[in-house]
């Protein structure tokens, strides 16, 4: 795996992500859904939707005195290059 100089991910984090990815890849759809249900945060998520067989869960927290609004924040996040 190639590491970008600007990447903040450590090799240990990359390894943990790869192990989870391998674990999930070996599971059936039902097993993956059960795994995600077991490992989700206890508090409710703000948004859950399935698109083309992939379940997306979005949860956000915003500071009332933040320097950017929700539209600016989402724009900033979406404009970041993919890893």
C-alpha positions as a printed NumPy array, in Angstrom:
array([[  0.   ,   0.   ,   0.   ],
       [  1.299,   3.448,  -0.922],
       [  1.439,   6.229,   1.678],
       [  0.916,   9.84 ,   0.738],
       [  3.239,  12.32 ,   2.478],
       [  0.234,  14.457,   3.418],
       [ -1.728,  11.483,   4.772],
       [ -2.325,  11.569,   8.506],
       [ -3.016,   7.814,   8.638],
       [ -0.482,   5.669,  10.396],
       [  0.506,   2.205,   9.172],
       [ -1.287,   0.779,  12.228],
       [ -4.519,   2.529,  11.28 ],
       [ -4.198,   1.392,   7.669],
       [ -3.671,  -2.199,   8.886],
       [ -6.745,  -2.032,  11.157],
       [ -8.856,  -0.69 ,   8.292],
       [ -7.609,  -3.46 ,   5.997],
       [ -8.37 ,  -6.15 ,   8.596],
       [-11.928,  -4.862,   9.022],
       [-12.344,  -4.644,   5.242],
       [-11.136,  -8.243,   4.823],
       [-13.444,  -9.42 ,   7.611],
       [-16.466,  -7.715,   6.05 ],
       [-15.605,  -8.942,   2.544],
       [-15.729, -12.542,   3.765],
       [-19.241, -12.093,   5.238],
       [-22.627, -12.463,   3.634],
       [-24.845,  -9.383,   3.336],
       [-26.854, -10.504,   6.371],
       [-23.703, -11.069,   8.44 ],
       [-22.376,  -7.618,   7.48 ],
       [-25.646,  -5.944,   8.466],
       [-25.616,  -7.798,  11.802],
       [-21.968,  -6.767,  12.361],
       [-22.776,  -3.114,  11.682],
       [-25.76 ,  -3.246,  14.03 ],
       [-23.549,  -4.689,  16.79 ],
       [-20.813,  -2.094,  16.307],
       [-22.938,   1.038,  15.785],
       [-23.021,   3.817,  18.322],
       [-25.705,   3.345,  20.964],
       [-27.223,   6.738,  20.219],
       [-29.494,   7.057,  17.187],
       [-28.047,   8.186,  13.887],
       [-29.462,  11.188,  12.121],
       [-29.679,   9.586,   8.666],
       [-29.627,   6.014,   7.337],
       [-30.294,   5.058,   3.73 ],
       [-29.578,   2.068,   1.488],
       [-28.44 ,   2.903,  -2.045],
       [-27.659,   0.121,  -4.531],
       [-27.165,  -2.434,  -1.749],
       [-24.867,  -0.201,   0.33 ],
       [-26.136,   1.134,   3.651],
       [-25.033,   4.693,   4.4  ],
       [-25.281,   6.12 ,   7.92 ],
       [-24.578,   9.811,   8.45 ],
       [-24.288,  11.473,  11.806],
       [-23.062,  14.966,  12.436],
       [-22.401,  17.394,  15.222],
       [-22.014,  21.116,  14.675],
       [-20.867,  23.798,  17.045],
       [-23.276,  26.731,  17.204],
       [-20.362,  29.198,  17.128],
       [-18.481,  27.499,  14.254],
       [-16.834,  29.634,  11.591],
       [-18.757,  27.942,   8.77 ],
       [-22.364,  26.917,   8.181],
       [-23.59 ,  23.454,   7.152],
       [-23.475,  24.246,   3.422],
       [-19.889,  25.49 ,   3.638],
       [-18.829,  22.507,   5.753],
       [-20.319,  19.957,   3.345],
       [-18.763,  21.789,   0.393],
       [-15.357,  21.7  ,   2.091],
       [-15.66 ,  17.999,   2.899],
       [-16.797,  17.081,  -0.607],
       [-14.046,  19.11 ,  -2.265],
       [-11.263,  17.18 ,  -0.493],
       [ -9.434,  14.768,  -2.792],
       [-10.129,  11.065,  -2.27 ],
       [ -7.489,   8.928,  -0.614]])
